[in-house]
Amino acid sequence: MLNQKVTNFYRHLLHLYPSAYQRRFNTEMLTTFNDLYHDEVKLYGKIKPWFLLEMTTDTILNIINEHFFMIKKHGLLNYLHFNRYHLLGGILLSPFITLLSYDLIGRLVQGDLFHYNRAFYYFISHTFLYANYFGRPYLLWLIIVLAPIIAIIINLLPFIFLIVNIKQNNFSRILFSNFITFIIIFTGLLALLIVYGHDFFPCFIQAIYHRGLQNIFNIISICQKA
């Protein structure tokens, strides 16, 4: 009797194929797998690990080839379903990504990833980004907080609509047609996380590196005040 867990695993693996390829060959591939499975059991009395490893490896390589074929046929932007939400999200996130890149470069130049580069922040503090409006640098706040939130929202709403109608779609379409959406949402959340813990995380990592995990609660308490 065919192991249901193995069948389910292979069926889920087939969902990684491009949706058009799935519609055409899904049933045929499942039938072929079932036949090979039964032949393996009939020949050896059981399923050997190399059989599942070989089948999984061959299938994954074929999946990659099919996606490369789709990219070659339709072009990368069409393959990734690049749309106006992605463009707007990228524009909104680009100032934060630029600032983060310069900050990382500054830390690498000074040879210390745990502390910000004072020369870089001195320069930034004397630009229009730190211009005070009503006593606060609202432009900087707009770039590093509000812009990522807007980027997340405008890309998350169409994705939620797709998930609501998931019965009319398959896993492959949801995954690959929203790849850029995932990247934008992840980058936006990462931006908010970095803004919230831009002092905490370097302090925490440095403390863990030097002191270990023995006094982790004390370290958290100290770094929250950083």
C-alpha positions in Angstrom: 0.0 0.0 0.0 1.3 3.4 -1.0 2.5 5.4 2.0 0.1 8.4 2.3 2.8 10.7 3.8 5.1 10.0 0.9 2.3 10.7 -1.6 1.3 13.9 0.1 4.9 15.0 0.2 5.4 14.4 -3.5 2.0 16.1 -4.3 3.1 19.2 -2.4 6.4 19.1 -4.2 4.6 19.2 -7.5 2.9 22.4 -6.5 6.3 24.2 -7.0 6.0 23.7 -10.7 4.7 26.6 -12.8 0.9 26.6 -12.7 0.6 25.9 -16.5 2.9 23.0 -16.3 1.0 21.6 -13.3 -2.3 21.8 -15.1 -0.9 19.8 -18.0 1.3 17.2 -16.3 0.3 17.0 -12.6 -1.9 13.8 -13.0 0.7 12.1 -15.2 3.6 12.9 -12.8 1.6 11.5 -9.8 0.7 8.4 -11.7 4.4 7.8 -12.7 5.5 8.3 -9.1 3.0 5.8 -7.8 4.1 3.3 -10.4 7.8 3.7 -9.5 6.9 3.5 -5.8 5.1 0.2 -6.3 7.9 -1.2 -8.5 10.4 -0.3 -5.7 8.3 -2.1 -3.1 7.8 -5.1 -5.3 11.6 -5.3 -6.1 13.0 -4.7 -2.6 10.1 -5.3 -0.3 10.4 -1.7 1.0 11.3 1.8 0.1 15.0 2.5 0.3 16.2 6.1 1.3 18.0 6.5 -2.0 14.7 6.2 -4.0 13.0 9.1 -2.2 16.3 11.1 -2.4 16.7 10.5 -6.1 13.0 11.3 -6.9 13.1 14.5 -4.8 16.4 15.7 -6.3 15.2 15.0 -9.9 11.9 16.7 -9.3 13.5 19.8 -7.8 16.0 20.1 -10.6 13.2 19.8 -13.1 11.1 22.4 -11.3 14.1 24.8 -11.5 14.5 24.1 -15.2 10.8 24.8 -15.8 10.9 28.1 -14.0 14.0 29.1 -16.0 12.2 28.2 -19.1 9.2 30.4 -18.1 11.6 33.3 -17.4 13.2 32.9 -20.8 9.9 32.7 -22.5 8.1 35.5 -20.8 10.9 37.7 -19.4 11.8 38.2 -15.7 9.4 41.1 -14.9 6.4 39.3 -16.5 7.4 36.0 -14.8 7.5 37.8 -11.4 4.2 39.7 -12.2 5.9 43.0 -11.5 3.1 45.6 -11.1 2.5 49.2 -9.9 2.2 48.2 -6.3 5.7 46.7 -6.4 7.1 49.9 -8.1 5.5 52.2 -5.5 6.7 49.9 -2.7 10.2 49.9 -4.1 10.2 53.7 -4.4 8.9 54.1 -0.8 11.6 51.7 0.6 14.5 53.0 -1.5 15.4 55.9 0.9 15.5 53.6 3.9 17.6 51.0 2.0 20.0 53.7 1.0 20.4 55.0 4.6 20.8 51.4 5.8 23.5 50.7 3.2 25.4 53.8 4.1 25.2 53.0 7.8 26.5 49.5 7.2 29.3 50.8 5.1 30.2 53.3 7.8 30.3 50.5 10.4 32.5 48.3 8.1 34.9 51.2 7.4 35.4 51.8 11.1 35.8 48.1 11.8 33.0 48.0 14.4 29.6 46.7 13.5 28.2 47.2 17.0 28.5 51.0 17.1 27.3 53.6 14.5 29.9 55.6 12.6 29.9 59.0 14.2 31.3 60.7 11.1 28.4 59.4 9.0 25.7 60.4 11.6 27.3 63.8 12.0 27.0 64.3 8.2 23.4 63.1 8.2 22.5 65.3 11.1 23.5 68.4 9.1 21.4 67.5 6.0 17.8 68.3 5.1 16.9 64.9 6.6 17.3 66.3 10.1 15.6 69.6 9.3 13.4 70.4 12.2 9.7 71.1 11.7 7.9 72.1 14.8 10.9 70.9 16.8 11.2 67.4 15.3 12.9 65.8 12.2 9.6 64.8 10.6 11.2 64.2 7.2 13.5 61.5 8.6 10.6 60.0 10.5 8.6 60.0 7.2 11.4 58.1 5.4 12.3 55.4 8.0 8.9 54.8 9.6 5.9 56.0 7.6 7.2 55.1 4.1 7.8 51.4 5.0 4.4 51.1 6.6 2.7 52.4 3.5 4.8 50.1 1.3 3.7 47.1 3.4 0.0 48.1 3.3 -0.2 48.7 -0.5 1.4 45.4 -1.2 -0.3 43.4 1.5 -3.9 44.2 0.6 -3.8 42.7 -2.9 -2.0 39.6 -1.5 -4.8 39.2 1.2 -7.4 39.4 -1.6 -5.6 36.6 -3.4 -5.4 34.5 -0.2 -9.2 34.9 0.3 -9.7 33.5 -3.1 -7.2 30.7 -2.6 -9.6 28.0 -3.8 -9.4 29.4 -7.2 -5.6 29.4 -7.2 -2.8 27.0 -6.4 0.3 27.2 -4.2 2.7 27.8 -7.1 0.8 30.8 -8.4 0.5 32.3 -4.9 4.3 31.8 -4.3 5.8 32.8 -7.5 3.4 35.5 -8.7 3.9 37.3 -5.3 7.6 36.8 -4.9 8.3 40.6 -5.2 5.4 41.2 -2.8 7.1 39.0 -0.2 10.4 40.8 -0.6 8.7 44.2 -0.2 6.7 43.2 2.9 9.7 41.5 4.4 11.9 44.6 3.8 9.3 46.9 5.2 8.9 44.8 8.4 12.7 44.6 8.6 12.9 48.4 8.3 10.4 48.8 11.2 12.3 46.3 13.3 15.6 48.0 12.7 14.1 51.4 13.6 12.6 50.0 16.8 15.7 48.2 17.9 18.5 50.1 16.1 20.3 50.5 19.5 19.0 47.4 21.2 20.2 44.8 18.7 23.8 45.9 18.4 24.0 46.1 22.2 22.4 42.7 22.6 24.6 40.9 20.0 27.8 42.5 21.4 26.8 41.5 25.0 26.0 37.9 24.0 29.2 37.7 22.1 31.3 38.8 25.1 29.3 37.4 28.0 27.4 34.5 26.6 23.8 33.5 27.4 24.2 33.1 31.2 22.9 36.6 32.0 20.6 37.0 29.1 17.7 38.7 31.1 20.1 41.2 32.6 21.6 41.8 29.1 18.0 42.5 27.7 17.3 44.9 30.6 20.5 46.8 29.9 20.1 46.9 26.2 16.5 48.1 26.4 18.0 51.3 27.9 20.6 51.7 25.2 
